[in-house]
Amino acid sequence: MNRKWLVLIPFIVFLTVVNVMSTSAEDKEPTEKNAIPNHVLNISKDNTYPNSTDDQELLESEEITKELMEESDVRITNPQLIEMLNETSLKPSPLAFGYRAEIFLGRWPLAYESKETNVNWEYQEINTNEINNQGGELTEKISYVQKEEREVKGGLTSRISHSDQMMKLILLEAQQNTKLPLSFNTVIGKGTKQNNTYAVPMNKIGRLHAYAPAVNEKGEVAFGDVYIKLKGSKKMLSVKNVTRQGIGAWIPVQDHVSFSFELK
C-alpha cells in the first residue's frame, strides 16, 4: 500500500469519529432540553388541592369558521374569535345578485408566534422542610411536606390590550412547545407529601427546598381589524391593518415541584 495512504488513514478515521459524535450530540439536544429533570416531581396524585385544567381545553372550528378562514391569508388561532365565528349564521341568498355588505367584528389579537421558550425549574420557592441533627447520635431522614397552601401565579411581562385573550393564545402555544401541563394559576395544597427521603448525618442541618417551576415565553402577537364580507351569494373573512407587537409571559407548570437539598 502507498505510504501516503498509510499516513492519511488514521486522520480520516479521526474525522469520521468526530463527525459521528457531533451528530449524536445534536440528535440528543432537543430531547435533553425538553426533558423534565430528575429533581422535578409530578405531585398531581398527591396534591391536596385539586387544580382545574379548564384553561387547557382546545376549541374546534365549525364548518362555517373553516370556510371563512380558508379565504383569509392571515393566521388566526384566537379561541375567542374562533368561538364568535362558530356562532355566526350567514346564509346569503343565491339570488342576491349585486348585493354587497361588510360587517366589522372589531380589532382582535389574531395569533401568537413563539420566538423563545425556556423553563425555570426554580421559578418560585413554595416550601422549606428542615431537620437539625446537630448533637444527634444517628442519621436522620427528611422528606417533603407542604407546610402551607401556596398559590403560584403567572402573567404577561408587559401591559397589552386584550390581555385575557393574549394569555390564552400564549398558553396554547407554550403547551405545544413544551408538552407540559401549564396554567397561569396553580395551587399546591397544605399537607401535600412525597415519599422521597434525604439523609441528614450527625452534626448537620438538612434543608429541603421546594420550588414551583414555570415556563418563560417570548414571542410576537399579530393584531388586525376583522370583517365579514358578503358579496352576492358569497361570504368571506377580511383582515385589515395587521400590526405586530412583542410580548412575553411566565406560565407556571401545574402540579410539579422542583427540589433542592442542602446540608450545613
SULVENCOR-V364612 format. One record per residue. N is the residue number from 1. RES is the residue in one small letter. SS is DSSP state (A for helix, B for strand, O for the rest). PHI is phi in whole degrees, -180 to 180 (999 if undefined). Layout:
# SULVENCOR-V364612
n=(N & N)
res=(RES & RES)
ss=(SS & SS)
phi=(PHI & PHI)
This chain:
# SULVENCOR-V364612
n=(1 & 2 & 3 & 4 & 5 & 6 & 7 & 8 & 9 & 10 & 11 & 12 & 13 & 14 & 15 & 16 & 17 & 18 & 19 & 20 & 21 & 22 & 23 & 24 & 25 & 26 & 27 & 28 & 29 & 30 & 31 & 32 & 33 & 34 & 35 & 36 & 37 & 38 & 39 & 40 & 41 & 42 & 43 & 44 & 45 & 46 & 47 & 48 & 49 & 50 & 51 & 52 & 53 & 54 & 55 & 56 & 57 & 58 & 59 & 60 & 61 & 62 & 63 & 64 & 65 & 66 & 67 & 68 & 69 & 70 & 71 & 72 & 73 & 74 & 75 & 76 & 77 & 78 & 79 & 80 & 81 & 82 & 83 & 84 & 85 & 86 & 87 & 88 & 89 & 90 & 91 & 92 & 93 & 94 & 95 & 96 & 97 & 98 & 99 & 100 & 101 & 102 & 103 & 104 & 105 & 106 & 107 & 108 & 109 & 110 & 111 & 112 & 113 & 114 & 115 & 116 & 117 & 118 & 119 & 120 & 121 & 122 & 123 & 124 & 125 & 126 & 127 & 128 & 129 & 130 & 131 & 132 & 133 & 134 & 135 & 136 & 137 & 138 & 139 & 140 & 141 & 142 & 143 & 144 & 145 & 146 & 147 & 148 & 149 & 150 & 151 & 152 & 153 & 154 & 155 & 156 & 157 & 158 & 159 & 160 & 161 & 162 & 163 & 164 & 165 & 166 & 167 & 168 & 169 & 170 & 171 & 172 & 173 & 174 & 175 & 176 & 177 & 178 & 179 & 180 & 181 & 182 & 183 & 184 & 185 & 186 & 187 & 188 & 189 & 190 & 191 & 192 & 193 & 194 & 195 & 196 & 197 & 198 & 199 & 200 & 201 & 202 & 203 & 204 & 205 & 206 & 207 & 208 & 209 & 210 & 211 & 212 & 213 & 214 & 215 & 216 & 217 & 218 & 219 & 220 & 221 & 222 & 223 & 224 & 225 & 226 & 227 & 228 & 229 & 230 & 231 & 232 & 233 & 234 & 235 & 236 & 237 & 238 & 239 & 240 & 241 & 242 & 243 & 244 & 245 & 246 & 247 & 248 & 249 & 250 & 251 & 252 & 253 & 254 & 255 & 256 & 257 & 258 & 259 & 260 & 261 & 262 & 263 & 264)
res=(m & n & r & k & w & l & v & l & i & p & f & i & v & f & l & t & v & v & n & v & m & s & t & s & a & e & d & k & e & p & t & e & k & n & a & i & p & n & h & v & l & n & i & s & k & d & n & t & y & p & n & s & t & d & d & q & e & l & l & e & s & e & e & i & t & k & e & l & m & e & e & s & d & v & r & i & t & n & p & q & l & i & e & m & l & n & e & t & s & l & k & p & s & p & l & a & f & g & y & r & a & e & i & f & l & g & r & w & p & l & a & y & e & s & k & e & t & n & v & n & w & e & y & q & e & i & n & t & n & e & i & n & n & q & g & g & e & l & t & e & k & i & s & y & v & q & k & e & e & r & e & v & k & g & g & l & t & s & r & i & s & h & s & d & q & m & m & k & l & i & l & l & e & a & q & q & n & t & k & l & p & l & s & f & n & t & v & i & g & k & g & t & k & q & n & n & t & y & a & v & p & m & n & k & i & g & r & l & h & a & y & a & p & a & v & n & e & k & g & e & v & a & f & g & d & v & y & i & k & l & k & g & s & k & k & m & l & s & v & k & n & v & t & r & q & g & i & g & a & w & i & p & v & q & d & h & v & s & f & s & f & e & l & k)
ss=(O & O & A & A & A & A & A & A & A & A & A & A & A & A & A & A & A & A & A & A & A & A & A & A & A & A & A & A & A & A & A & A & A & A & O & O & O & O & O & B & B & B & O & O & O & O & O & O & O & O & O & O & O & A & A & A & O & O & O & O & O & O & A & A & A & A & A & A & A & A & O & O & O & O & O & O & O & O & A & A & A & A & A & A & A & A & O & O & O & O & O & O & O & O & O & O & O & O & O & B & B & B & B & B & B & B & B & B & B & B & B & B & B & B & B & B & B & B & B & B & B & B & B & B & B & B & B & B & B & B & B & B & O & O & O & O & O & O & O & B & B & B & B & B & B & O & O & O & O & B & B & B & B & O & B & B & O & O & O & O & O & O & A & A & A & A & A & A & A & A & A & A & A & A & A & A & A & A & O & O & O & B & O & O & B & B & B & B & O & O & O & O & B & B & B & B & B & B & B & B & O & O & O & O & B & B & B & B & B & B & B & B & B & B & B & B & B & B & B & B & B & B & B & B & B & B & B & B & B & B & B & O & O & B & B & B & B & B & B & B & B & B & B & B & B & B & B & B & B & B & B & B & B & B & B & B & B & B & B & B & B & B & B & O)
phi=(999 & -59 & -62 & -61 & -70 & -63 & -75 & -78 & -57 & -58 & -67 & -66 & -61 & -60 & -63 & -65 & -64 & -62 & -64 & -64 & -64 & -64 & -64 & -64 & -64 & -66 & -66 & -84 & -57 & -60 & -64 & -66 & -67 & -90 & -74 & -81 & -62 & -64 & -86 & -109 & -116 & -84 & -111 & -58 & -83 & -105 & -64 & -76 & -110 & -80 & -73 & -84 & -118 & -60 & -67 & -100 & -75 & -98 & -102 & -86 & -80 & -76 & -60 & -65 & -68 & -61 & -65 & -67 & -72 & -63 & -81 & -99 & -95 & -107 & -70 & -129 & -129 & -63 & -60 & -69 & -68 & -63 & -63 & -63 & -67 & -61 & -89 & -74 & -121 & -124 & -137 & -61 & -71 & -65 & -98 & -81 & -70 & 81 & -77 & -135 & -155 & -138 & -107 & -86 & -95 & 113 & -95 & -128 & -72 & -91 & -160 & -114 & -116 & -75 & -109 & -155 & -131 & -135 & -111 & -102 & -73 & -124 & -64 & -150 & -73 & -119 & -168 & -139 & -106 & -138 & -130 & -98 & -107 & -71 & 86 & -75 & -108 & -135 & -72 & -98 & -122 & -127 & -139 & -81 & -137 & -72 & -75 & -134 & -65 & -129 & -103 & -116 & -114 & -107 & 160 & -75 & -86 & -151 & -74 & -157 & -68 & 56 & -61 & -62 & -67 & -63 & -64 & -68 & -61 & -67 & -59 & -62 & -68 & -65 & -63 & -67 & -74 & -110 & 61 & -103 & -77 & -110 & -159 & -74 & -145 & -139 & -127 & -107 & -75 & -62 & 89 & -62 & -129 & -136 & -82 & -59 & -118 & -129 & -83 & -116 & -66 & -60 & 63 & -129 & -111 & -108 & -126 & -112 & -94 & -120 & -129 & -94 & -82 & -152 & -98 & -104 & -106 & -132 & -170 & -141 & -113 & -102 & -110 & -162 & -85 & -105 & -129 & -108 & -105 & -117 & -135 & 62 & -94 & -100 & -132 & -153 & -102 & -127 & -120 & -121 & 52 & -75 & -128 & -129 & -142 & -73 & -155 & -144 & -159 & -107 & -129 & -61 & -88 & -74 & 57 & -132 & -132 & -103 & -115 & -137 & -111 & -135 & -118 & -134)
